[in-house]
Structure formats: structure tokens, C-alpha cells
Amino acid sequence: MRIFRLAREIWLPQPPAEVFRFFADATNLEMLTPPWLGFSILTPAPIEMRAGTRIDYRLRLRGIPVRWQSEITVWEPPERFIDEQRRGPYRVWIHEHNFRPQGAGTLVGDRVQYAVPGGKFINRFLVAPDLIKIFDYRHSALRQLFGHGHEGENEALQR
């Protein structure tokens, strides 16, 4: 099974504790997800975020309805957390969120390791382009919510 990686960063002009607090509210994920995914959280609010918390979602990938369950496997406020897919479209999905102080704000980092059915071909032509669009949308939404941050050093998807 081939593991692919995506790494993105954005700098936001607020302190890490404030940015982390936003991410600690699972319902805010809907604001960071593109509308074309038809994303909704199925787990009733409020959701207590901690290691072991499982959250169920519904979305549409290329028009196909998908159910997704993630588990918070690491919870270290206000520095980082990791969510891992327990049920969903990927063979592997491990998403590490980092919040590091930088200057007068926070460098928000996303590191995703994932594997897809169909491997390299499916990733190159379907999954990787979609992930780039999704994370571009996420950064745009974060800039609108937190002020005009700027992109950190972004790494391309490794194919």
C-alpha cells in the first residue's frame, strides 16, 4: 500500500491558544469545508474533544455519498492534535494539526498521510487534485475568519 503525503501551512495573526480553541470546536469544521462536498457532522453537539473522541460525518466525494468516522488519537492543547479515519473512503487517513507561535501570530500546519484504493493512478488524477482544492478552500476560509494571514511554506503532494 502506497502512502501519500500532503503538507500545508498558513500563518494567522492570532495567538495559538485562540486558533486552537477554534479548531477544538468540531462544529467549526463545517466552516472550513467546501460547500461542494455537502459536508455535515452527524455526531450530536456538543462534542467533547479529547483523545478517543469519535466523530461521524456525511459528505459527497465527486457526487458519491460517503460516511466518514474519525477518531482523535492525540490531543495536546494548544499545540497539536491528530485525527485518524476509522471508517471512510481512504485506506489510511492520518491528519496532524499543529499550532506553533510565530511572531505575533500562529503558524497552523496540516500534515496528512493517506492511502487510496487504486493507488498512484487514482491519487494523481482524482484524489490529489481534490485535496489541493479542499485545503485551498480551508486556507481561504481561515483568512476570512482570522484576518489576512499568509501561506506558509507549502509542500507539494508527494506522488
Buried (B, 14 or more C-beta within 10 A) or exposed (E): EEEBBBBBBBBBBBBBBBBBBBBBEBEBBEEBBBEBBBBEBEBEEEBEBEEEBEBBBBBEBEEEEBEBBBBBBBBEBBBBBBBBBBEBBBBBBBBBBBBBEBEEBBBBBBBBBBBBEEEEEEBBEBBBEBBBEBBBBBBEBBBEBBEEBEEBEBEEBEE
